[in-house]
Amino acid sequence: MKINDFNVFGAVLAIVCSNLIGVSANSFAGASSYFLYTLQQSDRIAVLDAMQAAGLKTLRIFVTQVAQNIKGCTNSAVNDVEVGTTGNWDDTILQMIDILISEAMPRGIKLIIAPHDRYALGCWQSDVYVAKYNIPPTDCSTAANNASIFYTNTNAIADYDKRLLHILSHKYTDGTPWSQLTDGIFAFNIQNEAMGHMDMVDNQVYGGVIVLAQSEMHIYVSTGGGAYWSDSLNYYNFYCTDIDIIDIHSYDGTSAINSNMPGAINTANQQGKLLMMEEWGVTGDDSTKASGMTSQINALNGYGVPWSLWEVVKPSSTDFETFTDETQAWSAITTGAKAANRASGAFTFNNLP
Ligand SMILES: *[C@@H]1O[C@H](CO)[C@@H](O)[C@H](O)[C@H]1NC(C)=O
């Protein structure tokens, strides 16, 4: 049974006998920390402890090559899971994520795993798909590149399906394949920001969705967002039956939330989809971050839509990275997360920690 069918069934039951089974609409909060598994253990544990104390329940990471000591962190380098060419596996990264899962689970934190990053397709990085399919790279700080080949070439799509299958069938330390590791994994993204900044209206990438949906029974299949509100909410996300959660990514602030969210909730309800504000964030000094976060969190909690901040890591910076030393911002996150966990939700999420 797909979890979405279970949601519908659960919602009907909740109306009939809500006091008996306790299934009702809910919300929650989490954060991205996309390379947390590469941090030295003491820093990893500090981040996980802080997330737990704040009430953050989901932790979003990427499966992507990571360089050493990025963003001021003390972290090790790791290869992507595909090295040299597609299908040439290096599972070191998956084993590092296994350790992270073993540390997050006892703290009541589940992972959201993005199995690939669109911006590794010749934008911030150039991975094996760029080499194999001659995807034209660019300097991502200037403009995003045209990686449409990845989404339209049938061989590239087949290679990506193999990547998804490899990741989903990777076995956690207790032998459970990730596709069934409901205690440790909340959702799989299809990709981080598939087709982001490309003005493509094409759903061929969602061959990968079918792989995800067929492989996992209890873990949510989620889109992984677009670059903006508009492409996050592309119509095909709502019509693809294998997608459970439509992820919204936006750095456009509170007014954009207020102008877009009511319509998004309506469409999601009509199409039987769940919504999550999976990426948003604030830059600046501590007080600027705190006020920007509070404003957006209050709006999101008011709509009962779960959210995941970009991003929590040690150390903090004046960019999007935040940690406990930013005492005002961290207080905003803690207050907001606890409120999210109490908020009356617009949707019913199962598989929460
Ligand atoms: C992107 O590249 C494809 C060929 O790979 C081309 O057909 C398409 O027109 C390009 N899109 C843009 C916006 O340049």
The ligand as a Tripos MOL2 file, in Angstrom:
@<TRIPOS>MOLECULE
LIG
   14    14     1     0     0
SMALL
NO_CHARGES

@<TRIPOS>ATOM
      1 C1         18.9130   23.3460  -23.6890 C.3       1 LIG1
      2 O1         19.6270   22.4000  -24.4230 O.3       1 LIG1
      3 C2         18.8270   21.6120  -25.3080 C.3       1 LIG1
      4 C3         19.7370   20.6190  -26.0000 C.3       1 LIG1
      5 O2         20.4550   19.8890  -25.0760 O.3       1 LIG1
      6 C4         18.1150   22.4920  -26.2850 C.3       1 LIG1
      7 O3         17.2620   21.6960  -27.0960 O.3       1 LIG1
      8 C5         17.3010   23.5520  -25.5670 C.3       1 LIG1
      9 O4         16.7370   24.4360  -26.4970 O.3       1 LIG1
     10 C6         18.1770   24.3020  -24.6000 C.3       1 LIG1
     11 N1         17.3520   25.2250  -23.8210 N.am      1 LIG1
     12 C7         17.6260   26.5010  -23.7200 C.2       1 LIG1
     13 C8         16.6770   27.3140  -22.8910 C.3       1 LIG1
     14 O5         18.5870   27.0130  -24.2410 O.2       1 LIG1
@<TRIPOS>BOND
     1     1     2 1
     2     1    10 1
     3     2     3 1
     4     3     4 1
     5     3     6 1
     6     4     5 1
     7     6     7 1
     8     6     8 1
     9     8     9 1
    10     8    10 1
    11    10    11 1
    12    11    12 1
    13    12    13 1
    14    12    14 2
@<TRIPOS>SUBSTRUCTURE
     1 LIG1         1 GROUP 0 **** ****
